Amino acid sequence: MNAKSAIQFAEAKQERSLKTMADILQAAEQLTAGADPELFTSRSLAQRSGYALGTLVRRLGSIENVFLWAIKKGRDKKLQEFSIRVTQFEINTSIHAFAENVVDAAFSDIQQINPAVMRFFENRFTKINSLPHDYFDYMDLLVESYLIAASKNRTDTFRALTTNEASILIRQICLAIERPFMEGNPIAGTQEHRKIAIDMMVRLLGK
Protein backbone atom coordinates (compact mmCIF):
# COMPACT_ATOMS: atom_id res chain seq x y z
CA MET A 1 0.00 0.00 0.00
CA ASN A 2 1.22 3.50 -0.76
CA ALA A 3 2.48 5.23 2.40
CA LYS A 4 -0.06 7.99 1.87
CA SER A 5 -2.88 5.47 2.23
CA ALA A 6 -1.50 3.78 5.32
CA ILE A 7 -3.32 4.21 8.62
CA GLN A 8 -0.67 5.17 11.15
CA PHE A 9 -0.37 4.69 14.93
CA ALA A 10 2.28 5.59 17.45
CA GLU A 11 4.84 2.77 17.51
CA ALA A 12 4.80 0.52 20.57
CA LYS A 13 8.17 -0.94 21.60
CA GLN A 14 7.92 -2.25 25.16
CA GLU A 15 6.06 -5.48 25.94
CA ARG A 16 3.59 -3.67 28.21
CA SER A 17 2.91 -1.10 25.52
CA LEU A 18 2.40 -3.83 22.94
CA LYS A 19 -0.23 -5.46 25.15
CA THR A 20 -1.97 -2.13 25.67
CA MET A 21 -2.04 -1.52 21.94
CA ALA A 22 -3.36 -5.02 21.26
CA ASP A 23 -6.14 -4.54 23.81
CA ILE A 24 -7.13 -1.19 22.29
CA LEU A 25 -7.15 -2.52 18.74
CA GLN A 26 -9.23 -5.50 19.80
CA ALA A 27 -11.74 -3.15 21.44
CA ALA A 28 -11.90 -1.08 18.24
CA GLU A 29 -12.56 -4.22 16.19
CA GLN A 30 -15.40 -5.16 18.54
CA LEU A 31 -16.94 -1.70 18.26
CA THR A 32 -16.73 -1.58 14.48
CA ALA A 33 -18.19 -5.09 14.26
CA GLY A 34 -21.23 -3.63 16.03
CA ALA A 35 -21.69 -1.41 12.96
CA ASP A 36 -22.81 1.73 14.78
CA PRO A 37 -20.66 4.74 13.83
CA GLU A 38 -22.10 6.72 16.74
CA LEU A 39 -19.98 4.49 18.99
CA PHE A 40 -16.76 5.18 17.09
CA THR A 41 -15.64 7.62 19.79
CA SER A 42 -12.81 7.89 22.28
CA ARG A 43 -15.27 7.47 25.16
CA SER A 44 -16.69 4.23 23.75
CA LEU A 45 -13.18 2.95 23.04
CA ALA A 46 -12.09 3.75 26.60
CA GLN A 47 -15.09 1.95 28.05
CA ARG A 48 -14.66 -1.11 25.84
CA SER A 49 -10.88 -1.38 26.24
CA GLY A 50 -10.75 -0.51 29.95
CA TYR A 51 -8.05 2.13 29.40
CA ALA A 52 -8.26 5.81 30.32
CA LEU A 53 -8.72 8.45 27.63
CA GLY A 54 -5.23 9.78 28.30
CA THR A 55 -3.74 6.34 27.66
CA LEU A 56 -5.61 6.07 24.38
CA VAL A 57 -4.30 9.41 23.17
CA ARG A 58 -0.71 8.55 24.16
CA ARG A 59 -0.83 5.13 22.56
CA LEU A 60 -2.74 5.97 19.39
CA GLY A 61 -2.01 9.58 18.57
CA SER A 62 -5.32 9.66 16.65
CA ILE A 63 -8.41 7.97 18.09
CA GLU A 64 -10.14 8.14 14.71
CA ASN A 65 -7.33 6.23 13.03
CA VAL A 66 -7.91 3.16 15.18
CA PHE A 67 -11.49 2.91 13.95
CA LEU A 68 -10.40 3.39 10.34
CA TRP A 69 -7.84 0.62 10.86
CA ALA A 70 -10.46 -1.73 12.34
CA ILE A 71 -12.96 -1.09 9.54
CA LYS A 72 -10.28 -1.63 6.90
CA LYS A 73 -9.17 -4.85 8.57
CA GLY A 74 -12.72 -6.16 8.60
CA ARG A 75 -13.26 -5.17 4.97
CA ASP A 76 -10.03 -6.82 3.83
CA LYS A 77 -10.88 -10.02 5.72
CA LYS A 78 -14.29 -10.26 4.04
CA LEU A 79 -12.73 -9.57 0.65
CA GLN A 80 -10.14 -12.28 1.21
CA GLU A 81 -12.88 -14.75 2.08
CA PHE A 82 -14.85 -13.68 -0.99
CA SER A 83 -11.84 -14.10 -3.28
CA ILE A 84 -11.42 -17.68 -2.07
CA ARG A 85 -15.07 -18.39 -2.89
CA VAL A 86 -14.54 -17.03 -6.41
CA THR A 87 -11.77 -19.56 -7.10
CA GLN A 88 -14.03 -22.38 -5.93
CA PHE A 89 -16.86 -21.88 -8.44
CA GLU A 90 -17.78 -25.07 -10.29
CA ILE A 91 -15.80 -25.37 -13.54
CA ASN A 92 -18.92 -25.98 -15.66
CA THR A 93 -20.58 -22.73 -14.54
CA SER A 94 -21.35 -20.39 -17.48
CA ILE A 95 -20.39 -16.71 -17.31
CA HIS A 96 -24.04 -15.78 -16.73
CA ALA A 97 -24.48 -18.25 -13.87
CA PHE A 98 -21.09 -17.14 -12.50
CA ALA A 99 -22.23 -13.50 -12.58
CA GLU A 100 -25.48 -14.35 -10.83
CA ASN A 101 -23.63 -16.21 -8.10
CA VAL A 102 -21.06 -13.45 -7.61
CA VAL A 103 -23.61 -10.65 -7.48
CA ASP A 104 -25.90 -12.53 -5.09
CA ALA A 105 -22.98 -13.37 -2.80
CA ALA A 106 -21.69 -9.79 -2.91
CA PHE A 107 -25.13 -8.36 -2.14
CA SER A 108 -25.47 -10.75 0.80
CA ASP A 109 -22.07 -9.77 2.21
CA ILE A 110 -22.61 -6.03 1.77
CA GLN A 111 -26.08 -6.12 3.31
CA GLN A 112 -24.55 -7.48 6.50
CA ILE A 113 -22.65 -4.21 6.86
CA ASN A 114 -24.25 -0.94 7.91
CA PRO A 115 -23.73 1.44 4.93
CA ALA A 116 -23.12 4.18 7.49
CA VAL A 117 -19.93 2.36 8.51
CA MET A 118 -18.77 2.28 4.90
CA ARG A 119 -19.51 5.99 4.53
CA PHE A 120 -17.73 6.73 7.84
CA PHE A 121 -14.58 5.07 6.55
CA GLU A 122 -14.63 6.73 3.16
CA ASN A 123 -15.51 10.20 4.45
CA ARG A 124 -12.93 10.21 7.24
CA PHE A 125 -10.19 8.48 5.28
CA THR A 126 -10.45 10.76 2.24
CA LYS A 127 -10.71 13.82 4.49
CA ILE A 128 -7.35 12.91 5.99
CA ASN A 129 -5.64 11.70 2.80
CA SER A 130 -7.72 13.33 0.05
CA LEU A 131 -8.24 10.49 -2.45
CA PRO A 132 -4.90 8.68 -2.78
CA HIS A 133 -4.16 7.09 -6.13
CA ASP A 134 -4.20 3.60 -4.59
CA TYR A 135 -7.50 4.00 -2.75
CA PHE A 136 -9.27 1.33 -4.84
CA ASP A 137 -6.34 -1.10 -4.89
CA TYR A 138 -8.10 -3.33 -2.37
CA MET A 139 -10.37 -4.55 -5.17
CA ASP A 140 -7.37 -6.04 -6.99
CA LEU A 141 -7.41 -8.93 -4.54
CA LEU A 142 -10.23 -10.33 -6.66
CA VAL A 143 -8.31 -10.16 -9.94
CA GLU A 144 -6.09 -13.20 -9.42
CA SER A 145 -9.04 -15.17 -8.02
CA TYR A 146 -11.14 -14.35 -11.05
CA LEU A 147 -8.39 -15.25 -13.51
CA ILE A 148 -7.91 -18.59 -11.75
CA ALA A 149 -11.63 -19.34 -11.92
CA ALA A 150 -11.82 -18.29 -15.58
CA SER A 151 -8.78 -20.36 -16.57
CA LYS A 152 -10.32 -23.51 -15.08
CA ASN A 153 -13.76 -22.93 -16.60
CA ARG A 154 -14.87 -25.37 -19.30
CA THR A 155 -17.92 -23.59 -20.74
CA ASP A 156 -16.06 -21.42 -23.26
CA THR A 157 -18.13 -18.44 -22.14
CA PHE A 158 -15.37 -16.50 -20.37
CA ARG A 159 -13.34 -14.02 -22.40
CA ALA A 160 -9.55 -14.30 -22.13
CA LEU A 161 -8.19 -11.28 -20.25
CA THR A 162 -4.77 -10.00 -19.31
CA THR A 163 -4.16 -9.10 -15.68
CA ASN A 164 -4.33 -5.39 -16.54
CA GLU A 165 -7.64 -5.82 -18.39
CA ALA A 166 -9.09 -7.86 -15.54
CA SER A 167 -8.01 -5.26 -12.98
CA ILE A 168 -9.72 -2.40 -14.81
CA LEU A 169 -12.92 -4.34 -15.52
CA ILE A 170 -13.27 -5.90 -12.09
CA ARG A 171 -12.86 -2.54 -10.40
CA GLN A 172 -15.74 -1.20 -12.48
CA ILE A 173 -17.89 -4.19 -11.58
CA CYS A 174 -17.07 -3.81 -7.88
CA LEU A 175 -18.02 -0.14 -8.00
CA ALA A 176 -21.31 -0.94 -9.75
CA ILE A 177 -22.16 -3.40 -6.98
CA GLU A 178 -20.85 -1.43 -4.01
CA ARG A 179 -21.50 2.26 -4.71
CA PRO A 180 -25.31 2.26 -4.56
CA PHE A 181 -25.04 0.85 -1.02
CA MET A 182 -22.34 3.37 -0.13
CA GLU A 183 -24.37 6.28 -1.46
CA GLY A 184 -27.69 5.23 0.06
CA ASN A 185 -29.22 4.94 -3.41
CA PRO A 186 -32.74 3.41 -3.25
CA ILE A 187 -31.77 1.03 -6.05
CA ALA A 188 -29.21 -0.70 -3.82
CA GLY A 189 -29.90 -4.40 -3.44
CA THR A 190 -33.05 -4.37 -5.59
CA GLN A 191 -33.80 -6.68 -8.50
CA GLU A 192 -33.04 -3.80 -10.86
CA HIS A 193 -29.63 -3.31 -9.29
CA ARG A 194 -29.02 -7.07 -9.44
CA LYS A 195 -29.89 -7.21 -13.14
CA ILE A 196 -27.69 -4.22 -13.97
CA ALA A 197 -24.71 -5.76 -12.15
CA ILE A 198 -25.18 -9.21 -13.71
CA ASP A 199 -25.60 -7.82 -17.21
CA MET A 200 -22.51 -5.66 -16.73
CA MET A 201 -20.42 -8.65 -15.65
CA VAL A 202 -21.58 -10.75 -18.58
CA ARG A 203 -20.86 -7.98 -21.10
CA LEU A 204 -17.44 -7.14 -19.72
CA LEU A 205 -16.15 -10.62 -18.88
CA GLY A 206 -18.02 -12.92 -21.24
CA LYS A 207 -17.57 -13.80 -24.90
C-alpha positions in Angstrom: 0.0 0.0 0.0 1.2 3.5 -0.8 2.5 5.2 2.4 -0.1 8.0 1.9 -2.9 5.5 2.2 -1.5 3.8 5.3 -3.3 4.2 8.6 -0.7 5.2 11.2 -0.4 4.7 14.9 2.3 5.6 17.4 4.8 2.8 17.5 4.8 0.5 20.6 8.2 -0.9 21.6 7.9 -2.2 25.2 6.1 -5.5 25.9 3.6 -3.7 28.2 2.9 -1.1 25.5 2.4 -3.8 22.9 -0.2 -5.5 25.2 -2.0 -2.1 25.7 -2.0 -1.5 21.9 -3.4 -5.0 21.3 -6.1 -4.5 23.8 -7.1 -1.2 22.3 -7.1 -2.5 18.7 -9.2 -5.5 19.8 -11.7 -3.1 21.4 -11.9 -1.1 18.2 -12.6 -4.2 16.2 -15.4 -5.2 18.5 -16.9 -1.7 18.3 -16.7 -1.6 14.5 -18.2 -5.1 14.3 -21.2 -3.6 16.0 -21.7 -1.4 13.0 -22.8 1.7 14.8 -20.7 4.7 13.8 -22.1 6.7 16.7 -20.0 4.5 19.0 -16.8 5.2 17.1 -15.6 7.6 19.8 -12.8 7.9 22.3 -15.3 7.5 25.2 -16.7 4.2 23.7 -13.2 3.0 23.0 -12.1 3.8 26.6 -15.1 1.9 28.1 -14.7 -1.1 25.8 -10.9 -1.4 26.2 -10.7 -0.5 29.9 -8.0 2.1 29.4 -8.3 5.8 30.3 -8.7 8.4 27.6 -5.2 9.8 28.3 -3.7 6.3 27.7 -5.6 6.1 24.4 -4.3 9.4 23.2 -0.7 8.6 24.2 -0.8 5.1 22.6 -2.7 6.0 19.4 -2.0 9.6 18.6 -5.3 9.7 16.7 -8.4 8.0 18.1 -10.1 8.1 14.7 -7.3 6.2 13.0 -7.9 3.2 15.2 -11.5 2.9 13.9 -10.4 3.4 10.3 -7.8 0.6 10.9 -10.5 -1.7 12.3 -13.0 -1.1 9.5 -10.3 -1.6 6.9 -9.2 -4.8 8.6 -12.7 -6.2 8.6 -13.3 -5.2 5.0 -10.0 -6.8 3.8 -10.9 -10.0 5.7 -14.3 -10.3 4.0 -12.7 -9.6 0.6 -10.1 -12.3 1.2 -12.9 -14.8 2.1 -14.9 -13.7 -1.0 -11.8 -14.1 -3.3 -11.4 -17.7 -2.1 -15.1 -18.4 -2.9 -14.5 -17.0 -6.4 -11.8 -19.6 -7.1 -14.0 -22.4 -5.9 -16.9 -21.9 -8.4 -17.8 -25.1 -10.3 -15.8 -25.4 -13.5 -18.9 -26.0 -15.7 -20.6 -22.7 -14.5 -21.3 -20.4 -17.5 -20.4 -16.7 -17.3 -24.0 -15.8 -16.7 -24.5 -18.2 -13.9 -21.1 -17.1 -12.5 -22.2 -13.5 -12.6 -25.5 -14.4 -10.8 -23.6 -16.2 -8.1 -21.1 -13.5 -7.6 -23.6 -10.6 -7.5 -25.9 -12.5 -5.1 -23.0 -13.4 -2.8 -21.7 -9.8 -2.9 -25.1 -8.4 -2.1 -25.5 -10.8 0.8 -22.1 -9.8 2.2 -22.6 -6.0 1.8 -26.1 -6.1 3.3 -24.6 -7.5 6.5 -22.7 -4.2 6.9 -24.3 -0.9 7.9 -23.7 1.4 4.9 -23.1 4.2 7.5 -19.9 2.4 8.5 -18.8 2.3 4.9 -19.5 6.0 4.5 -17.7 6.7 7.8 -14.6 5.1 6.6 -14.6 6.7 3.2 -15.5 10.2 4.5 -12.9 10.2 7.2 -10.2 8.5 5.3 -10.4 10.8 2.2 -10.7 13.8 4.5 -7.3 12.9 6.0 -5.6 11.7 2.8 -7.7 13.3 0.1 -8.2 10.5 -2.5 -4.9 8.7 -2.8 -4.2 7.1 -6.1 -4.2 3.6 -4.6 -7.5 4.0 -2.7 -9.3 1.3 -4.8 -6.3 -1.1 -4.9 -8.1 -3.3 -2.4 -10.4 -4.6 -5.2 -7.4 -6.0 -7.0 -7.4 -8.9 -4.5 -10.2 -10.3 -6.7 -8.3 -10.2 -9.9 -6.1 -13.2 -9.4 -9.0 -15.2 -8.0 -11.1 -14.3 -11.1 -8.4 -15.2 -13.5 -7.9 -18.6 -11.7 -11.6 -19.3 -11.9 -11.8 -18.3 -15.6 -8.8 -20.4 -16.6 -10.3 -23.5 -15.1 -13.8 -22.9 -16.6 -14.9 -25.4 -19.3 -17.9 -23.6 -20.7 -16.1 -21.4 -23.3 -18.1 -18.4 -22.1 -15.4 -16.5 -20.4 -13.3 -14.0 -22.4 -9.6 -14.3 -22.1 -8.2 -11.3 -20.2 -4.8 -10.0 -19.3 -4.2 -9.1 -15.7 -4.3 -5.4 -16.5 -7.6 -5.8 -18.4 -9.1 -7.9 -15.5 -8.0 -5.3 -13.0 -9.7 -2.4 -14.8 -12.9 -4.3 -15.5 -13.3 -5.9 -12.1 -12.9 -2.5 -10.4 -15.7 -1.2 -12.5 -17.9 -4.2 -11.6 -17.1 -3.8 -7.9 -18.0 -0.1 -8.0 -21.3 -0.9 -9.7 -22.2 -3.4 -7.0 -20.8 -1.4 -4.0 -21.5 2.3 -4.7 -25.3 2.3 -4.6 -25.0 0.9 -1.0 -22.3 3.4 -0.1 -24.4 6.3 -1.5 -27.7 5.2 0.1 -29.2 4.9 -3.4 -32.7 3.4 -3.3 -31.8 1.0 -6.1 -29.2 -0.7 -3.8 -29.9 -4.4 -3.4 -33.0 -4.4 -5.6 -33.8 -6.7 -8.5 -33.0 -3.8 -10.9 -29.6 -3.3 -9.3 -29.0 -7.1 -9.4 -29.9 -7.2 -13.1 -27.7 -4.2 -14.0 -24.7 -5.8 -12.1 -25.2 -9.2 -13.7 -25.6 -7.8 -17.2 -22.5 -5.7 -16.7 -20.4 -8.6 -15.7 -21.6 -10.7 -18.6 -20.9 -8.0 -21.1 -17.4 -7.1 -19.7 -16.1 -10.6 -18.9 -18.0 -12.9 -21.2 -17.6 -13.8 -24.9 
